[in-house]
Amino acid sequence: EEGPIEFRQLAKNINEMNKQLEESFSQIKRSEASRRELVANISHDLRTPLASIQSFVEALQDGIVDDPKTYDRYLETIKLESNRISYLINDLFQLSELDSGQENFEPDAYHLDSLIVETLQHLAIQLEEKQIDVEVLMSDHLPAVSVMPEKMKRVFVNILENAIRFSDKNSKIVIQTSRENDTFLKVNISDQGQGISDENQKHVFERFYRVEKSRNPSHGGAGLGLSIAKTIVERHGGEIGIESRLNEGSTFWITLPIYRNDEG
Ligand code: ADP
């Protein structure tokens, strides 16, 4: 009697193993496909500005540009395009560092208000250019959060640069901090910009995802900013999300762990 039961168990186990194998195969296929897509995206994003640099340099070398204004405009374009390349490389470098998980993850106690103030100082010129007013609403007596300050400032910069970029002149950005629960604080960053449709909201945290409208050469982003922000926030044990309405504005929120004295 035991025989058939053991046999049935064995068959069940093999069946189970088969399923797991299939699952991991399809996982490998998926990650292989996304790796290919990643490489294709990177090549495209490098090739476009490089081609443009090449053609402008050639035009200058040919000596066909005799008008000094045009000459300056060509040089300016070359500078802009090389900046795009260097931003892209910088973003890719950050992502690969985060992916490898090799950087020392050593968070420490920081107060959100000082992180936010430092981030805003960094963005002063962009804010000034678009005459954007930033209102910071701090909840009183919030405890410190446990973060790596440079990484966390990168998160705020990435979210705020988008908020500035996708807002009209003279609009307003509101940053609000609050206590989410016993273990997390929450930061809301709201803009009155062009907003993101429900469909696009599902994808904005994916690598290289840009909403179609923003896929134009004057907009330098490679679609990596929010995926970098998400990776960093999750590395800290927090979450990131979005609420938005097309043509009304967007709110990005993040949760960050409260610093505990017994840590480290
Ligand atoms: P990018 O480098 O293109 O800004 P991100 O990952 O930072 O890439 O953002 C992805 C896309 O999400 C952007 O291209 C833009 O279309 C959209 N997006 C991000 N933030 C906002 C915002 N505050 N308002 C409107 N659209 C936004």
Residues whose N, C-alpha, C, O or C-beta is under 5 A from the ligand:
A	BS01	ADP	N158 N162 A163 F166 G193 Q194 G195 I196 V204 Y209 R210 V211 S214 G221 A222 G223 L224 G225 L226 S227 S250
